[in-house]
Amino acid sequence: MREDIKEILKKQRDFFNSGRTLSIGFRLKSLKKLRSVVLEYEDLILDALKKDVGKSAFEGYVTEVHQVKSELKYHISRLRKWARPEKTRIPLLHLFSKSCITSRPYGVVLVISPWNFPFNLAFIPLIGAISGGNCVLLKPSSFSAETTAVMRKIIGKSFIPEHVTMIEGGRDVNKKILEFRYDYIFFTGGKETGRIVMEKASKYLTPITLELGGKCPCIVDAEAHLESSARRIVWGKFLNVGQMCLAPDYLLVDRKIKDEFVERLKQTITKFYGENPRNSPDYGRIINERHFDRIVALLEDVKVIFGGESDRNELYIAPTLIDEVSLLDKIMQEEIFGPLLPIIHYETLDEAVEIVKKLPVPLACYFFSRNKKKREFILRNIEAGGICINDTVIHFDNKYLPFGGKGESGLGRYHGRASFDTFTYRQSIMIRNNKREIGLRYPPFKDRLKVLRRFI
């Protein structure tokens, strides 16, 4: 396997050094080919997502296929503009010069993607890397085997291996591929693996993007619109059965409305998934037994007020609400990444903010309120990769917004123009006139300092 990876990277580096990926025409042709193949395999992708994580065709399309198609369309329509050299001004001292900034590809890029949104989180970074003019080694998760099989066909039909290659396998393969030098690494996954990736990248001083996660807080103010808030929180929390780094991880609710709001949450869950969500065609399953056991263990010694049922044979865990939670509880010590929603009440908004600040900076924070001053208070006082007011998760679908975290929730940004910028570096260029110049800089200097000071 090590020799195979070495050979793949050699061919990709030779291909990049040939200069073919520098051509905007080549990049556009590659993106358009990928788009046509994705359209061809759309139904197979949706079937595979259903088999891997139980996603309905609707959820699979909205959260994965649609976003990839939208990203492709956006890059194809704007790539020429993004890649155009950016002219800059010059200081007076450098008269008779021209300067500009160009966006140059890094070279050979490694993209490591997770299983929870296997198509989306592999292909959106891939699109940015191709758009930027790079060669790509793509390593998807081994857990989402059905989707990976379809992705293999799409990659094979869309690209020559020297340009884009997908390599499969588990943790052993991850260890092997991280032994090699890359010009850029893009990783999406858990914090512990992210630390390993960062450590490996440091050996070659390789620039990286880390898309991680964390405990995303969801704060519900007494002045929130309770019906729509419950609907949007339930949707965002139990989408993909909560297996999402952006899912609301815990709920902070103003004590004055807590009881009423909890009842609305219960009603909304039942309305969405029926009396028995196990039978709902719109409610998925946990990816495997290991994650199932981890999530179920979080239910020990907590007060379940709704749901809580599970079936290991089906990898089913019901949408679950948990009350009377403290920051010391096990469920508040790690990202849940599953369909459990702890609920904590607060007396004042300052108290809610202090609770959020006691935990690492999250990937997202959600705040529900009709009070403009309170919204401004949250925006001023809470750090997060992104903040969404009066909704959950939807900012991920906005290609005009850079997406990413801070600190333990991630490093770097992507989506839309931000993806192009991530996979390119800004190269400064200055061109001097052959003969004309200001000769102040050349010795002997004599008394030129006074003249220089006036000039600059």
C-alpha positions as CSV (number, residue, x, y, z in Angstrom):
1,M,0.0,0.0,0.0
2,R,2.8,2.4,0.9
3,E,4.4,1.9,-2.6
4,D,1.0,2.4,-4.2
5,I,0.5,5.7,-2.5
6,K,4.1,6.8,-3.3
7,E,3.5,6.0,-7.0
8,I,0.1,7.9,-7.1
9,L,1.7,11.0,-5.6
10,K,4.6,10.8,-7.9
11,K,2.3,10.7,-11.0
12,Q,0.2,13.5,-9.5
13,R,3.2,15.7,-8.8
14,D,4.6,15.1,-12.3
15,F,1.2,16.0,-13.8
16,F,0.9,19.2,-11.7
17,N,4.5,20.2,-12.7
18,S,3.5,19.8,-16.3
19,G,1.4,22.9,-15.9
20,R,-1.9,21.5,-17.3
21,T,-3.9,22.3,-14.2
22,L,-2.9,26.0,-14.4
23,S,-5.1,26.3,-17.4
24,I,-8.5,27.8,-16.5
25,G,-10.0,26.0,-19.5
26,F,-8.7,22.7,-18.1
27,R,-10.2,23.4,-14.7
28,L,-13.6,24.3,-16.2
29,K,-13.6,21.3,-18.4
30,S,-12.9,19.1,-15.3
31,L,-15.7,20.7,-13.3
32,K,-18.2,20.4,-16.1
33,K,-17.3,16.8,-16.6
34,L,-17.8,16.1,-12.9
35,R,-21.1,17.9,-13.0
36,S,-22.4,15.7,-15.8
37,V,-21.3,12.5,-14.1
38,V,-22.9,13.6,-10.8
39,L,-26.2,14.2,-12.6
40,E,-25.8,10.7,-14.2
41,Y,-25.3,9.0,-10.8
42,E,-27.7,11.1,-8.8
43,D,-30.2,8.3,-8.1
44,L,-27.4,5.8,-7.2
45,I,-26.0,8.4,-4.7
46,L,-29.4,8.7,-3.0
47,D,-29.8,4.9,-2.8
48,A,-26.3,4.6,-1.3
49,L,-27.0,7.2,1.3
50,K,-30.2,5.4,2.3
51,K,-28.2,2.2,2.8
52,D,-25.4,3.8,4.7
53,V,-27.2,6.0,7.2
54,G,-30.9,5.6,6.4
55,K,-31.4,8.9,4.7
56,S,-34.6,9.5,2.9
57,A,-34.2,10.5,-0.8
58,F,-35.5,14.0,0.2
59,E,-32.9,14.5,3.0
60,G,-30.2,13.0,0.9
61,Y,-30.9,15.3,-2.0
62,V,-31.2,18.5,0.1
63,T,-28.2,17.9,2.4
64,E,-25.8,16.3,-0.1
65,V,-26.6,16.1,-3.9
66,H,-28.2,19.6,-4.1
67,Q,-25.3,21.2,-2.3
68,V,-22.7,19.6,-4.5
69,K,-24.6,20.5,-7.7
70,S,-25.0,24.1,-6.4
71,E,-21.3,24.4,-5.6
72,L,-20.3,23.1,-9.0
73,K,-22.6,25.6,-10.8
74,Y,-21.2,28.4,-8.7
75,H,-17.5,27.6,-9.4
76,I,-18.1,27.0,-13.1
77,S,-19.9,30.4,-13.5
78,R,-17.3,32.4,-11.5
79,L,-13.9,30.7,-11.8
80,R,-12.6,33.0,-14.6
81,K,-13.4,36.0,-12.5
82,W,-11.7,34.6,-9.3
83,A,-8.6,33.5,-11.2
84,R,-8.1,36.9,-12.9
85,P,-5.0,38.8,-11.7
86,E,-5.9,41.5,-9.2
87,K,-4.2,44.8,-10.0
88,T,-2.9,46.8,-7.1
89,R,-1.7,50.3,-6.4
90,I,2.0,51.1,-6.0
91,P,3.8,53.5,-3.6
92,L,5.2,56.7,-5.0
93,L,8.7,55.5,-4.4
94,H,8.1,52.7,-7.0
95,L,6.9,54.7,-9.9
96,F,7.4,53.2,-13.3
97,S,6.3,49.8,-11.9
98,K,3.2,47.6,-12.1
99,S,2.0,45.1,-9.5
100,C,-0.7,42.5,-9.1
101,I,-1.8,39.5,-7.1
102,T,-2.5,36.1,-8.6
103,S,-4.1,33.1,-7.1
104,R,-1.8,30.1,-7.6
105,P,-2.6,26.4,-6.8
106,Y,-0.7,24.7,-4.0
107,G,0.0,21.5,-6.0
108,V,-0.9,18.0,-4.7
109,V,-3.7,18.2,-2.2
110,L,-4.9,15.5,0.3
111,V,-8.7,15.6,1.2
112,I,-9.8,13.4,4.0
113,S,-13.6,13.2,4.4
114,P,-16.0,11.7,7.0
115,W,-18.9,9.3,6.9
116,N,-21.8,11.4,8.2
117,F,-22.3,13.4,4.9
118,P,-20.1,11.2,2.8
119,F,-20.8,12.7,-0.6
120,N,-21.1,16.4,0.4
121,L,-18.1,16.5,2.7
122,A,-15.9,14.8,0.1
123,F,-17.0,16.5,-3.1
124,I,-17.3,20.2,-1.9
125,P,-13.6,20.4,-0.9
126,L,-12.8,18.4,-4.1
127,I,-14.5,21.1,-6.2
128,G,-12.6,23.8,-4.5
129,A,-9.3,22.0,-5.0
130,I,-10.0,21.4,-8.7
131,S,-11.2,25.0,-9.1
132,G,-7.9,26.2,-7.6
133,G,-5.9,24.1,-10.1
134,N,-4.6,21.4,-7.9
135,C,-4.2,17.6,-8.1
136,V,-6.1,15.7,-5.5
137,L,-5.8,12.5,-3.4
138,L,-9.2,11.9,-1.9
139,K,-9.6,9.6,1.1
140,P,-13.2,9.0,2.2
141,S,-14.4,7.2,5.3
142,S,-14.6,3.4,5.2
143,F,-17.8,3.5,7.3
144,S,-20.0,4.8,4.5
145,A,-19.2,1.9,2.1
146,E,-22.1,2.1,-0.2
147,T,-21.6,5.8,-0.9
148,T,-17.9,5.4,-1.3
149,A,-18.5,2.7,-4.0
150,V,-20.6,5.2,-6.0
151,M,-18.0,7.9,-5.4
152,R,-15.3,5.6,-6.8
153,K,-17.3,5.3,-10.0
154,I,-17.9,9.0,-10.3
155,I,-14.2,9.8,-9.7
156,G,-13.0,7.2,-12.2
157,K,-15.4,8.4,-14.9
158,S,-14.7,12.2,-14.3
159,F,-10.9,12.3,-13.9
160,I,-7.6,10.8,-15.0
161,P,-5.8,9.3,-12.0
162,E,-2.9,11.8,-12.4
163,H,-5.4,14.6,-11.7
164,V,-7.7,13.1,-9.1
165,T,-7.4,9.7,-7.4
166,M,-9.6,8.2,-4.6
167,I,-8.0,5.8,-2.2
168,E,-10.0,3.6,0.2
169,G,-9.5,1.9,3.5
170,G,-9.7,2.3,7.2
171,R,-7.4,3.9,9.9
172,D,-4.3,2.0,8.7
173,V,-4.6,3.7,5.3
174,N,-5.1,7.0,7.0
175,K,-1.8,6.5,8.9
176,K,0.0,5.5,5.7
177,I,-1.2,8.4,3.6
178,L,-0.2,10.9,6.3
179,E,3.4,9.8,6.2
180,F,3.8,11.5,2.8
181,R,4.4,15.1,1.9
182,Y,1.5,17.1,0.4
183,D,1.2,20.8,-0.6
184,Y,-2.1,21.2,1.3
185,I,-4.2,19.0,3.6
186,F,-8.0,19.4,4.0
187,F,-9.5,17.3,6.8
188,T,-13.0,16.9,8.1
189,G,-13.7,14.8,11.1
190,G,-13.2,14.5,14.9
191,K,-10.9,16.6,17.1
192,E,-8.6,13.8,18.1
193,T,-7.9,12.7,14.5
194,G,-7.6,16.4,13.6
195,R,-4.7,16.8,16.1
196,I,-3.0,13.8,14.5
197,V,-3.4,15.4,11.1
198,M,-2.0,18.7,12.3
199,E,1.0,16.9,13.9
200,K,1.8,15.0,10.7
201,A,1.4,18.2,8.6
202,S,3.9,20.0,10.8
203,K,6.7,17.6,9.8
204,Y,6.7,19.3,6.3
205,L,5.1,22.6,7.4
206,T,2.1,21.7,5.2
207,P,-0.8,24.3,5.4
208,I,-4.0,22.7,6.5
209,T,-7.7,23.2,6.9
210,L,-9.4,21.4,9.8
211,E,-13.2,21.1,9.8
212,L,-14.0,19.7,13.2
213,G,-17.0,20.2,15.4
214,G,-17.8,20.6,19.1
215,K,-20.8,21.3,21.3
216,C,-23.0,23.7,19.4
217,P,-25.3,25.6,21.8
218,C,-28.8,26.6,21.0
219,I,-30.3,29.4,23.2
220,V,-34.0,30.0,23.3
221,D,-35.0,33.4,24.7
222,A,-38.3,34.1,26.4
223,E,-39.2,36.4,23.5
224,A,-38.7,33.8,20.8
225,H,-41.5,32.6,18.6
226,L,-42.0,29.3,20.2
227,E,-43.8,27.4,17.5
228,S,-41.3,28.1,14.7
229,S,-38.3,27.8,17.1
230,A,-39.4,24.3,18.1
231,R,-39.9,23.3,14.5
232,R,-36.5,24.6,13.4
233,I,-34.6,23.2,16.4
234,V,-36.1,19.7,16.0
235,W,-35.3,19.7,12.3
236,G,-31.7,20.8,12.8
237,K,-31.1,18.4,15.7
238,F,-32.5,15.2,14.3
239,L,-31.5,15.8,10.7
240,N,-29.2,12.8,9.8
241,V,-30.2,11.4,13.3
242,G,-28.1,14.1,14.9
243,Q,-24.9,12.8,13.3
244,M,-23.8,16.2,12.3
245,C,-21.1,18.6,13.6
246,L,-23.5,21.5,13.2
247,A,-26.4,19.9,15.1
248,P,-27.6,21.8,18.2
249,D,-25.7,19.9,20.9
250,Y,-27.5,21.2,23.9
251,L,-30.4,23.6,24.6
252,L,-30.3,26.6,26.9
253,V,-33.9,27.8,27.6
254,D,-35.1,30.7,29.6
255,R,-36.7,29.3,32.7
256,K,-39.9,31.4,32.1
257,I,-40.8,29.5,29.0
258,K,-39.0,26.2,29.6
259,D,-42.0,23.9,30.4
260,E,-44.1,25.3,27.5
261,F,-41.2,25.0,25.1
262,V,-40.4,21.4,26.1
263,E,-44.0,20.5,25.3
264,R,-43.7,22.1,21.9
265,L,-40.5,20.2,21.2
266,K,-42.3,16.9,22.1
267,Q,-45.3,17.8,19.9
268,T,-43.0,18.7,17.0
269,I,-41.0,15.5,17.2
270,T,-44.2,13.5,17.1
271,K,-45.6,15.6,14.2
272,F,-42.3,15.1,12.2
273,Y,-41.7,11.4,12.9
274,G,-45.0,9.9,14.3
275,E,-45.7,8.2,17.5
276,N,-43.0,5.7,16.8
277,P,-40.1,7.3,14.9
278,R,-38.7,3.8,14.3
279,N,-41.3,3.4,11.5
280,S,-40.8,6.8,10.0
281,P,-39.3,6.8,6.4
282,D,-37.8,10.2,7.3
283,Y,-35.8,9.1,10.3
284,G,-32.4,7.5,9.7
285,R,-30.1,5.2,11.7
286,I,-26.8,5.3,13.5
287,I,-23.8,4.5,11.2
288,N,-22.5,1.5,13.1
289,E,-22.4,-0.5,16.4
290,R,-19.5,1.4,17.9
291,H,-21.2,4.8,17.6
292,F,-24.5,3.3,18.7
293,D,-22.9,2.0,21.9
294,R,-21.1,5.3,22.5
295,I,-24.4,7.3,22.2
296,V,-26.4,4.9,24.4
297,A,-23.8,5.1,27.1
298,L,-24.5,8.8,27.4
299,L,-28.0,7.9,28.5
300,E,-26.8,6.4,31.8
301,D,-27.7,8.4,34.9
302,V,-29.6,11.1,33.0
303,K,-33.3,12.2,33.2
304,V,-35.0,11.2,29.9
305,I,-38.2,13.1,29.5
306,F,-39.0,12.0,25.9
307,G,-37.8,9.2,23.7
308,G,-34.8,7.2,24.9
309,E,-35.7,3.9,23.2
310,S,-33.0,2.1,21.2
311,D,-32.5,-1.1,19.3
312,R,-28.9,-2.2,18.6
313,N,-30.0,-4.7,15.9
314,E,-31.5,-1.8,13.9
315,L,-29.0,0.8,15.0
316,Y,-32.0,2.8,16.0
317,I,-32.1,5.5,18.7
318,A,-35.2,7.5,19.2
319,P,-35.3,11.3,19.2
320,T,-34.5,12.0,22.9
321,L,-34.9,14.9,25.2
322,I,-33.0,15.0,28.5
323,D,-33.7,17.4,31.4
324,E,-31.9,18.6,34.5
325,V,-28.5,18.5,33.0
326,S,-25.4,20.0,34.5
327,L,-22.0,20.8,32.9
328,L,-20.5,18.1,35.0
329,D,-22.6,15.4,33.4
330,K,-20.9,13.0,31.0
331,I,-23.2,14.1,28.2
332,M,-21.8,17.6,28.4
333,Q,-18.2,16.5,28.3
334,E,-18.1,15.5,24.6
335,E,-19.9,16.2,21.3
336,I,-23.0,14.0,21.3
337,F,-23.2,13.4,17.5
338,G,-26.4,11.6,17.9
339,P,-30.2,12.1,18.5
340,L,-29.9,13.2,22.2
341,L,-30.8,16.8,23.2
342,P,-29.9,17.9,26.8
343,I,-31.9,20.8,28.1
344,I,-30.5,23.4,30.6
345,H,-32.5,26.4,31.9
346,Y,-31.1,29.8,32.6
347,E,-32.4,32.9,34.5
348,T,-30.7,35.6,32.5
349,L,-29.1,35.9,29.1
350,D,-25.8,36.7,30.8
351,E,-26.0,33.3,32.6
352,A,-26.6,31.5,29.3
353,V,-23.6,33.2,27.7
354,E,-21.4,32.3,30.7
355,I,-22.4,28.6,30.3
356,V,-21.4,28.7,26.6
357,K,-18.1,30.4,27.4
358,K,-17.2,27.6,29.8
359,L,-17.0,25.2,26.9
360,P,-14.6,25.3,23.9
361,V,-15.5,27.7,21.0
362,P,-18.2,25.8,19.0
363,L,-18.6,25.4,15.3
364,A,-21.9,27.1,15.5
365,C,-24.2,28.9,17.9
366,Y,-28.0,29.3,17.5
367,F,-30.1,32.0,19.1
368,F,-33.8,32.4,19.0
369,S,-35.4,35.7,19.9
370,R,-37.5,38.5,18.5
371,N,-35.6,41.0,20.6
372,K,-33.1,42.9,18.4
373,K,-31.0,44.1,21.4
374,K,-30.7,40.6,22.7
375,R,-29.6,39.4,19.3
376,E,-26.9,42.1,19.2
377,F,-25.8,41.0,22.7
378,I,-25.3,37.4,21.6
379,L,-23.4,38.5,18.4
380,R,-21.1,40.7,20.6
381,N,-20.5,38.2,23.4
382,I,-20.3,34.7,21.9
383,E,-17.5,33.3,19.9
384,A,-18.3,30.6,17.3
385,G,-17.4,29.5,13.8
386,G,-20.8,30.8,12.7
387,I,-23.9,32.2,14.4
388,C,-27.4,31.6,13.1
389,I,-30.3,33.7,14.4
390,N,-33.8,32.2,14.6
391,D,-32.8,29.0,12.8
392,T,-30.3,26.1,12.8
393,V,-27.8,24.6,10.3
394,I,-29.0,26.5,7.3
395,H,-26.0,28.8,7.1
396,F,-24.0,25.7,5.9
397,D,-26.1,25.8,2.7
398,N,-25.2,29.5,2.0
399,K,-22.3,29.3,-0.5
400,Y,-21.8,33.1,-0.1
401,L,-20.8,32.5,3.5
402,P,-17.4,31.1,4.4
403,F,-17.8,28.0,6.6
404,G,-15.5,26.8,9.3
405,G,-14.7,26.9,13.0
406,K,-12.3,28.4,15.5
407,G,-9.9,26.8,17.9
408,E,-11.1,23.3,18.8
409,S,-13.9,23.5,16.3
410,G,-11.7,24.0,13.3
411,L,-9.1,26.0,11.3
412,G,-9.8,27.6,7.9
413,R,-12.8,28.2,5.8
414,Y,-14.5,26.9,2.6
415,H,-17.7,26.9,0.5
416,G,-18.1,29.1,-2.6
417,R,-15.3,31.7,-3.2
418,A,-13.8,30.6,0.2
419,S,-13.1,27.2,-1.2
420,F,-11.2,28.7,-4.2
421,D,-9.2,30.9,-1.8
422,T,-8.5,27.9,0.5
423,F,-6.9,25.9,-2.2
424,T,-4.8,28.7,-3.7
425,Y,-2.2,31.1,-2.3
426,R,-1.9,34.7,-3.2
427,Q,1.3,35.3,-5.2
428,S,2.5,38.9,-5.3
429,I,4.0,40.1,-8.6
430,M,5.9,43.4,-9.3
431,I,7.2,44.4,-12.8
432,R,9.6,47.2,-13.2
433,N,10.2,49.3,-16.3
434,N,13.5,48.4,-18.0
435,K,15.1,51.8,-17.9
436,R,13.0,54.5,-16.1
437,E,13.4,54.7,-12.4
438,I,14.0,57.0,-9.4
439,G,17.6,56.8,-8.5
440,L,17.4,57.8,-4.9
441,R,18.1,54.3,-3.6
442,Y,21.5,54.0,-5.1
443,P,24.8,55.1,-3.3
444,P,26.6,57.3,-2.7
445,F,23.7,58.7,-0.6
446,K,25.4,61.9,0.6
447,D,22.6,64.3,1.8
448,R,19.7,62.4,0.1
449,L,18.0,61.4,3.4
450,K,16.2,64.8,3.6
451,V,15.0,64.4,0.0
452,L,13.9,60.8,0.6
453,R,11.9,61.8,3.7
454,R,10.0,64.5,1.6
455,F,9.5,62.1,-1.2
456,I,8.0,59.2,0.7
